[in-house]
Amino acid sequence: MDTSRRKSLGMTLLEVMASVAIASFGLVALATMQMSLVRSSAESRTQSVAIALAKEKLEQLRSFETSLHYIAIDSEAAESIDREGVTYSRTTTVSRYIYDTGTSKFVAAANKTSDMGAKDFKQVRVTVTWTDAQGATQSVSLEDVIDGLSPSDSAKLLAATADSSPRTVQVKILDPAADDMVIPMALSSDVESAATNPKPNVVRGENTVETSFDVITYSGLNSDDGTRVAQARVETLMVGCTCDYGAASATKAKRPTYWNGTRYTVPIDAEYTAPAGVAAAYTAQQSDKCTLCCRNHHDPVGTEGATFSPQRVTKTSGKVSAAHPHYASKDALEAVTSGIYKESCRLIRVDGIWSVAADLSNDYFALLATGDGTTAETPVPDSTSVLGSPAITGGAVARYQDFVIDYLDGRFVDPAPSKGTEQTTYNAVGDPYALARGEKYVLDEPSAIEIKLVDAGGKWLHSRGLYVDYLEDDAVDAITSAKATSACQASAEAKSTCILKLLPFTTINLTELADWSPTSGPLAVTNNDFSASRSASDPVRGNVTSNAKAEMLGVIVSTFARKSNSGLLDLAFDAISPADATTTPDTQAFNVRDGLPTDIGSELFWVLLTMPTDFAGTPQVSYITGAQASKGCSASGSGTGVYKQSCNVSNGSPSAGLGVANTMAVLLNGYNKSRSTTDTKALGFSCTYGGGDTSTGWPTISPDGKAYPVNVCPNYNITSATNKTKGETASKITVSNDGLGAESALINFTNLDANDEVVVEFAANPTSTLVNRPASCYYTCNKGENKGACKGNSADVTLHFAEPATCP
């Protein structure tokens, strides 16, 4: 009999523990994935609700019943709407266009709600904004055109004119080419594409941090009423941001929107969480779109598909093997992977949502002749000269249009790359400068511009950039497929038409965004900051004036532009890296001769400003000669509370200028400059717990004695203004926008001569100086979720204060 025992089959305690640990890892990963999916789903849901709210308002306005109801359609202030636990703000903006029989065109009308007795339509934009789970402001916008024909009457009209042809909605727009600074590009005999003039937007106090423009494809070129039919619109926004790797959130990042041959794609979710966020200290100085820029504009190693910076990453076998670097500043020697860095982004509105797009690339930056092509008397590009070989009529504008199409044909249409080399071939820039300056287009004319010794009105220069997106596989495949069709192969013209409509390109007026020099001396060019020149009707840069004492030949004026995103931002934002700081220059020669000598009403005088010790900023000083526009003065020294400016009067004459009684005035701006600092004065409220523990019983913490951010909004008063040289007080002081950041003072003098010194003294007005403090605060515990360690004003808590209100 076998008495041996068979061993029991089972698991040891060690094996059980190991199994539990493995299962725990799996459950944690599953929970993390589930949270990510829930967050992504919630974000998509809020976007869908926002779009539905915008559509709802448009449908409501479209459904008017009588002409009186149509006439009453007007802009509406923001209305608050709560849906599914989210508060949305919906704003309606209405613009009206009336048919002008004198010009046979539709023109903008200030009167939106009166019967004008003429054909008209209303352009309606509905914007819905909300705050997402991370506290960032998000928005969607939808736009439509509503005419004065009611829906019921429209139905009758359609019934009366019905035929078998398909009906489509036509979106009427004003002809983009009606703006002299816009140069459209012909995609076919009846279709053009054009970029509207880029507009720097002052969105935070006095900081210019966004530039917006649209790229519009439209038809109906033979229409004589000043309208066109829009086929596509790419709404674009450029932002410059200060980001922080330490401000990353758990939010899933998005990959870029990019051109796929027909449209800009809807961004897909990234497989990683956001590597960075907005630097907290810069929140009040930046666009709210920086949340998207800092969160998304990354190409981590291992990423597949389209990239944000295709020219700055390295790919191996279709995956990123070296990410595009970030730098703390343009002067930094090494890239950073932690802390604060600079970034600039292009955002495109895709399906109503702002999305970060792949970087821009400026293939060709150069000057374009203005005026009549020789004299540069106006800022408008030349449309009259006849040059080129063979000769091209229509001035520099027509030659530029032909050059752009020729360049694109040579880069995208004519090549027949072998399989596997298409993307490399199409993304090679080539040499557009040689083509532009050759005898075929001679776009470097005029070789020199004549200007008088004293020319206060000056000459005008105009600069442009030709931007072409990097082509990803989708767009390359679209080009390859189109070239294989019989329609494209019918002729060279047909082939060009087929391919041009597949290309993501545009040409943009950069006159007010490029940098210019020299900005002082006998020959100077304006290089004003847009944020300080918002009321100007002419371009704030590119105006060359002369105040020379003797003839000078071949004097060079230069313009510079950065190649990528930051090149489309105003002076308030600089390059983001050493490579980005590299600029493309162009130059124009001037011959300074003839005209009046400089000793008739034109010479230097000085302005000395004495400011209170707490003043922060740099006041702007200009002079006004007679009825002429103001001209800026130049800083020539400063000390504590003392600012000295030299005013080089370049537009004087025997009837108005230095030495001519009652014709000179000094204009001061920017002295009520707000400043950000800290304070410890009692706030009158306590900070509540804001950490991750949702249980009750957390104490409140008093912020008394702790430093918190404040915005100081000063109101400085002029206490005296004198011509110190002559011992005379100002004859009149006129203050505008008193107490606001935009306050200005116009100071008139009876007698102001060359080399006189004007002294203006300021004093603070404490009774009208605002100090904006935080309205709330919360704290987090530095010792984990430990209520006991966070009692009182101990060092074991970190206080977080709300941003103080900006100054008026």
NORBEL-V73691 format. One record per run of one state. SS is the DSSP state (~ for helix, > for strand, _ for the rest). FROM is the first residue (numbers start at 1). LEN is the number of residues. If there is no record, write none. Layout:
ss=[SS | SS]
from=[FROM | FROM]
len=[LEN | LEN]
This chain:
ss=[_ | ~ | _ | ~ | _ | > | _ | > | _ | > | _ | > | _ | > | _ | ~ | _ | > | _ | ~ | _ | > | _ | > | _ | > | _ | > | _ | > | ~ | _ | > | _ | > | _ | > | _ | > | _ | > | _ | > | _ | ~ | _ | ~ | _ | > | _ | > | _ | > | _ | > | _ | > | _ | > | _ | > | _ | > | _ | > | _ | > | _ | > | _ | > | _ | ~ | _ | ~ | _ | ~ | _ | > | _ | > | _ | > | _ | ~ | _ | ~ | _ | ~ | _ | > | _ | > | _ | > | _ | ~ | _ | > | _ | > | _ | ~ | _ | > | _ | > | _ | > | _ | > | _ | > | _ | > | _ | > | _ | > | _ | > | _ | > | _ | > | _ | > | _ | > | _ | > | _ | > | _ | > | _ | > | _ | > | _ | ~ | _ | > | _ | > | _ | ~ | _ | > | _]
from=[1 | 13 | 63 | 67 | 72 | 76 | 84 | 86 | 101 | 105 | 110 | 120 | 132 | 137 | 148 | 151 | 161 | 171 | 175 | 176 | 179 | 185 | 187 | 191 | 196 | 199 | 205 | 207 | 220 | 227 | 245 | 248 | 252 | 255 | 257 | 258 | 259 | 260 | 264 | 265 | 269 | 274 | 277 | 279 | 280 | 286 | 290 | 297 | 304 | 305 | 314 | 317 | 319 | 323 | 326 | 328 | 336 | 337 | 340 | 351 | 353 | 358 | 362 | 369 | 370 | 371 | 381 | 382 | 387 | 388 | 392 | 393 | 395 | 414 | 422 | 427 | 432 | 438 | 448 | 452 | 454 | 461 | 462 | 469 | 473 | 484 | 488 | 491 | 492 | 501 | 505 | 510 | 515 | 518 | 523 | 528 | 530 | 533 | 541 | 548 | 552 | 563 | 565 | 569 | 583 | 593 | 604 | 611 | 620 | 626 | 631 | 633 | 634 | 640 | 642 | 649 | 653 | 654 | 656 | 657 | 664 | 670 | 675 | 680 | 686 | 690 | 701 | 703 | 708 | 714 | 716 | 724 | 728 | 730 | 732 | 737 | 744 | 750 | 757 | 765 | 766 | 769 | 770 | 774 | 777 | 782 | 787 | 791 | 797 | 802]
len=[12 | 50 | 4 | 5 | 4 | 8 | 2 | 15 | 4 | 5 | 10 | 12 | 5 | 11 | 3 | 10 | 10 | 4 | 1 | 3 | 6 | 2 | 4 | 5 | 3 | 6 | 2 | 13 | 7 | 18 | 3 | 4 | 3 | 2 | 1 | 1 | 1 | 4 | 1 | 4 | 5 | 3 | 2 | 1 | 6 | 4 | 7 | 7 | 1 | 9 | 3 | 2 | 4 | 3 | 2 | 8 | 1 | 3 | 11 | 2 | 5 | 4 | 7 | 1 | 1 | 10 | 1 | 5 | 1 | 4 | 1 | 2 | 19 | 8 | 5 | 5 | 6 | 10 | 4 | 2 | 7 | 1 | 7 | 4 | 11 | 4 | 3 | 1 | 9 | 4 | 5 | 5 | 3 | 5 | 5 | 2 | 3 | 8 | 7 | 4 | 11 | 2 | 4 | 14 | 10 | 11 | 7 | 9 | 6 | 5 | 2 | 1 | 6 | 2 | 7 | 4 | 1 | 2 | 1 | 7 | 6 | 5 | 5 | 6 | 4 | 11 | 2 | 5 | 6 | 2 | 8 | 4 | 2 | 2 | 5 | 7 | 6 | 7 | 8 | 1 | 3 | 1 | 4 | 3 | 5 | 5 | 4 | 6 | 5 | 7]
